[in-house]
């Protein structure tokens, strides 16, 4: 049955487009507005996240809207982390000991285009590009937009959804309206990022193993590389703005950049013929976390990065935003499509999980740039992979809980995963976990200590 409510969605990125599609399938009347040009027609700017890590929580949303097969066609499987040391030696650390569990590299614009193309099939959806939101009236559920020609246009609706990213105009309007009753923080890392690339080889093939996420951990800094379908790799440098021997503030000449990469990432350097050109042509961007509360005001709701932007180190930012849409869809079903009640229920129930994945992403930043190269961490991963392989229904690492167990809330995955990590690392450090034990004995020991840690009944001294 067609619904009478008119919904204005501000922001036609990944979250906004997915939300518009699901609500359109429920036969709401949708206006989807985006400040940028239509990415299917515009030339993309260099150095801006052209591929992302796509996993089960994101796939859950595509199953919900009937696009599972089409999105899978855009995916390149990555079965584990390929670690590169300073001597150019590599080691593959699988993401899971279970068969069929892996993450995917996927094109951000390709993914967004898939959703926008599908939206064109719905007559109850109107998509408007090159309209920048500069004012939101929360009481009247209306918004003012500046068009590309400099003129203004006002749009009204019954409900407004803000999916307009970390700099959300809708969130800013909520903060201005609630004043001290609105909690908001925006915390930036001391590091920024810059995107570079490995082009295809002269033979048109991948320059290195395509079915892995490559990491060059170097203590405080690192680079990662993800494959693209055109046989290139997107390479991202994560580097401090200042401090240490090398940082963005002192890599100011082509010679300095080349020397840094030759010294720290020698095998990667050999695959980057345009390193210095890309380094100075592509922007340096900050890395930050946005938290706020509440996510609702009157008939308005923020979602995705507008409500909970996170750093990219768990590969869950996009996946969490897609899961937002699934969770909101579940709220609609639970409230018999009472939009007002669904806004409030979603805001209450989703907040703790959004905070959890933000914390996990920050944890993984330190793990990826330093811990992955440490012997103790590698021992822990070997034990976890062996346990997942031998006891696939009984043991799940923190990474598996977050990435592959999409039915497990982020908060639950974080609490159990952290307890397991503490148990294994402490047991290894105190030599209570060793090779003479059977895997079953190791599983029993780890699970016993994990449960005691979760209950606050057992603490192993560091």
Secondary structure, 3 states (H helix, E strand, C coil): CCCCCEEEEECCCHHHHHHHHHHHHCCCEEEEECCCCCCCCCCCCCCCCCEEEECHHHHHHHHHCCCHHHHHCCCEEECEEEEECCCCCEEEEECCCCCCCCEEEEEHHHHHHHHHHHHCCCCCEEEECCEEEEEEECCCCEEEEEECCCCEEEEECCEEEECCCCCCHHHHHHHHHHHHHCEEEEEEEEEEEEEEEECCCCCCCCCCCCCCEEEEEECCEEEEEEECCCCCEEEEEEEECCCCCCCCCCCCCHHHHHHHHHHHCHHHHCCCCCHHHHHHHCCCEEEEEEEEECCEECCEEECCHHHHCCCHHHCCHHHHHHHHHHHHHHHHHHCCCCHHHHHHHHHHHHHHHHHHHHHHHHHHHHHHHCHHHCHHHHHHHHHHHHHHHHCCCCCCCHHHHHHCCCCCCHHHHHHHHHHHHHHHHHHHHCCCCCCCCCHHHHHHHHHHHHHHHHCCCCCCCC
